[in-house]
Amino acid sequence: MKFLNLNWEFWIALKYVFSPKRERFTGIISLISIIGVALSVGALTVVNSVITGFKEAVSEKILSLNPHLSITYRNSKIR
C-alpha cells in the first residue's frame, strides 16, 4: 500500500518519526539518528573534497621541483 505515492522506506521512516504520543521516544531517537547520519555524510563529503584539493596542490608543487623526466647530455656531469 502506497501512502501519498511514497516508497516504502520513506513511508516507514515517516511512520516512526511522526508516531503517536505513546511511542514519541522512538520518533525522537529516529529523528536524531537521521540528522546524525545526514551531518556525517555531509562532513565526509567536505573532508573528501578538501583532501583531494590538497593532494592535487601537493603533487603540483612536488612535480614543479622534480619533474617526471629529466633530460641531460650523455657526457655531462650531474651537478
Buried (B, 14 or more C-beta within 10 A) or exposed (E): EEEEEEEEEEBEBBEBBEBEEEEEEEBEEBBEEEEEEEEEEEEEEEEEEEEEEEEEEEEEEEEEEEEEEEEEEEEEEEE
